[in-house]
Amino acid sequence: MSHEVKPWRRLRRGLEHDFTVARVREDWWADPRTNQEHPRVRVDCADWVTVIAVTPDEQLVLVRQFRFGIDRSTLEVPGGIIDPGEAPEAAAARELEEETGYVAGRLVSLGQVHPNPAFQGNVSHSFVALDCVKRHEGRQDEGEDIAVELHPRADLPRLILEGHISHSVVLTAFFLERLRAESQGTP
């Protein structure tokens, strides 16, 4: 048996701390059932894009980079922050080219998700970039150190199941791609 979930009322905003890629604050909210006050952390950051890049010969264009949250390198798809005023499709094409030097022949939206609505309000947009061709060596942003790797598309299940690809937003992009293919009757 379900019941209606009422919105919580914000009582006061906490101090905001700007960490360039995210702004963090603790607000106080009133529980609609009990009216008790509860602190809740909010992380505000820009919307993101993730790009499953595929070459004409069915190679995945993946990137390996150090991730500070886990103190080690991860294998991921290209992606990044959408600039203010930038369309998600434009950001996807830009991030793919900047990080890898590859350019897509065709870019298809797979949908969007909320990475962690418990304390984040941003959206992650997923795309598949088809017929990707290498045009140059890439133009990484200051503070990025990215290695580009090609992996046969057929190796994807193994890469995920063995933990080589573990970033949840990346896994979500692959899941969205699979759901889209199944709904269209393609393998």
C-alpha positions as CSV (number, residue, x, y, z in Angstrom):
1,M,0.0,0.0,0.0
2,S,1.5,3.4,-1.0
3,H,0.8,6.8,0.3
4,E,1.3,10.3,-1.1
5,V,4.8,11.7,-0.6
6,K,4.6,15.3,0.3
7,P,7.3,17.8,-0.5
8,W,9.6,18.9,2.3
9,R,9.7,22.6,3.1
10,R,13.1,24.3,3.3
11,L,13.4,26.3,6.5
12,R,16.8,27.9,5.9
13,R,19.8,27.7,3.6
14,G,23.2,27.0,5.0
15,L,26.5,28.6,4.0
16,E,27.6,27.7,0.5
17,H,31.1,26.5,-0.2
18,D,32.3,26.8,-3.8
19,F,34.7,24.1,-4.9
20,T,34.8,25.1,-8.6
21,V,33.2,21.9,-9.9
22,A,30.6,21.9,-7.2
23,R,28.9,24.1,-4.6
24,V,28.1,22.4,-1.3
25,R,25.8,23.6,1.4
26,E,23.7,22.1,4.3
27,D,20.1,23.3,4.4
28,W,17.5,22.7,7.1
29,W,14.1,21.1,6.0
30,A,10.8,20.3,7.8
31,D,9.6,16.7,7.5
32,P,6.0,17.0,6.2
33,R,4.8,14.1,8.4
34,T,6.3,15.2,11.7
35,N,7.4,18.8,11.1
36,Q,10.7,17.9,12.7
37,E,13.8,19.8,11.4
38,H,16.4,17.8,9.5
39,P,19.7,18.9,8.0
40,R,20.3,17.8,4.4
41,V,23.4,18.3,2.3
42,R,23.0,19.6,-1.3
43,V,25.7,19.5,-4.0
44,D,25.1,21.8,-6.9
45,C,27.0,21.1,-10.0
46,A,26.6,21.5,-13.8
47,D,24.9,19.0,-15.9
48,W,27.1,16.3,-17.5
49,V,27.4,14.3,-20.7
50,T,28.7,10.8,-21.3
51,V,29.5,9.5,-24.8
52,I,29.7,5.9,-25.9
53,A,32.0,6.3,-28.9
54,V,32.1,3.6,-31.5
55,T,34.4,3.4,-34.5
56,P,33.2,2.0,-37.9
57,D,35.0,-1.3,-37.1
58,E,33.1,-1.7,-33.7
59,Q,35.8,-0.5,-31.4
60,L,34.8,1.4,-28.3
61,V,36.8,4.6,-27.7
62,L,37.4,4.6,-24.0
63,V,39.5,6.9,-21.7
64,R,41.5,6.0,-18.6
65,Q,42.1,8.7,-16.0
66,F,42.9,9.1,-12.3
67,R,39.8,9.6,-10.1
68,F,40.5,11.3,-6.8
69,G,37.4,9.9,-5.1
70,I,38.8,6.4,-5.2
71,D,42.5,7.2,-5.5
72,R,43.1,5.2,-8.7
73,S,42.5,5.2,-12.4
74,T,39.3,4.1,-14.1
75,L,38.3,3.0,-17.5
76,E,35.4,5.2,-18.8
77,V,33.7,6.7,-21.8
78,P,34.5,10.3,-22.7
79,G,32.4,12.9,-21.0
80,G,32.3,16.0,-18.9
81,I,30.6,19.1,-17.8
82,I,28.1,21.0,-20.1
83,D,29.2,24.6,-20.3
84,P,26.7,27.4,-19.5
85,G,24.4,27.9,-22.4
86,E,25.7,24.9,-24.3
87,A,23.4,22.2,-25.7
88,P,24.0,18.7,-24.4
89,E,24.6,17.4,-27.9
90,A,27.3,20.1,-28.5
91,A,28.9,19.3,-25.2
92,A,29.0,15.6,-26.1
93,A,30.7,16.3,-29.4
94,R,33.1,18.7,-27.8
95,E,34.1,16.4,-24.9
96,L,34.6,13.5,-27.3
97,E,36.9,15.5,-29.5
98,E,38.8,17.2,-26.7
99,E,39.4,14.1,-24.7
100,T,40.2,11.6,-27.5
101,G,40.7,13.5,-30.8
102,Y,37.8,11.4,-32.3
103,V,34.9,13.0,-34.1
104,A,31.5,11.3,-34.5
105,G,29.8,10.7,-37.8
106,R,26.5,10.6,-36.0
107,L,25.4,11.4,-32.4
108,V,22.3,9.8,-30.9
109,S,20.7,10.8,-27.6
110,L,20.2,7.8,-25.2
111,G,18.4,9.8,-22.6
112,Q,19.1,11.4,-19.3
113,V,19.3,10.5,-15.6
114,H,19.8,12.2,-12.2
115,P,23.2,10.9,-11.0
116,N,22.2,11.0,-7.3
117,P,19.0,12.9,-6.5
118,A,19.5,12.3,-2.8
119,F,21.8,15.3,-2.7
120,Q,22.5,16.4,-6.3
121,G,20.2,18.3,-8.6
122,N,22.1,17.9,-11.9
123,V,21.3,15.8,-14.9
124,S,23.6,13.4,-16.9
125,H,22.8,13.2,-20.6
126,S,24.0,10.0,-22.4
127,F,24.8,9.7,-26.1
128,V,26.2,7.2,-28.5
129,A,28.6,8.5,-31.1
130,L,28.7,6.3,-34.2
131,D,31.3,6.1,-37.0
132,C,33.9,7.9,-34.9
133,V,37.1,8.8,-36.7
134,K,40.3,10.0,-35.2
135,R,41.1,13.5,-36.4
136,H,43.9,14.5,-34.0
137,E,45.5,13.6,-30.6
138,G,42.9,15.5,-28.5
139,R,43.1,18.7,-26.6
140,Q,42.8,17.9,-22.9
141,D,41.8,20.6,-20.4
142,E,44.3,21.9,-17.9
143,G,44.5,19.4,-15.1
144,E,43.5,16.4,-17.2
145,D,45.7,13.5,-17.9
146,I,43.8,11.1,-20.1
147,A,44.9,8.0,-22.0
148,V,42.7,6.9,-24.9
149,E,42.2,3.1,-25.3
150,L,40.3,1.2,-28.0
151,H,38.5,-2.0,-27.0
152,P,36.4,-4.3,-29.1
153,R,32.8,-3.6,-28.5
154,A,32.3,-7.4,-28.0
155,D,34.5,-7.1,-24.9
156,L,32.1,-4.7,-23.1
157,P,30.4,-7.4,-20.9
158,R,33.8,-8.7,-19.7
159,L,35.1,-5.2,-19.0
160,I,32.1,-4.5,-16.9
161,L,31.8,-7.8,-15.1
162,E,35.5,-7.9,-14.3
163,G,35.3,-4.4,-12.8
164,H,37.4,-2.6,-15.4
165,I,34.5,-0.2,-16.0
166,S,32.9,0.7,-12.7
167,H,31.8,4.3,-13.0
168,S,28.0,4.2,-12.3
169,V,27.2,7.0,-14.7
170,V,29.1,5.2,-17.5
171,L,27.3,1.9,-16.7
172,T,24.0,3.8,-16.9
173,A,24.9,5.0,-20.3
174,F,25.5,1.5,-21.5
175,F,22.3,0.3,-19.9
176,L,20.3,3.1,-21.7
177,E,21.9,2.1,-25.0
178,R,20.9,-1.5,-24.4
179,L,17.3,-0.6,-23.5
180,R,17.1,1.6,-26.6
181,A,18.3,-1.2,-28.8
182,E,16.0,-3.8,-27.3
183,S,13.0,-1.5,-27.6
184,Q,13.8,-1.1,-31.3
185,G,14.3,-4.8,-31.8
186,T,18.0,-4.7,-32.4
187,P,20.6,-6.8,-30.5
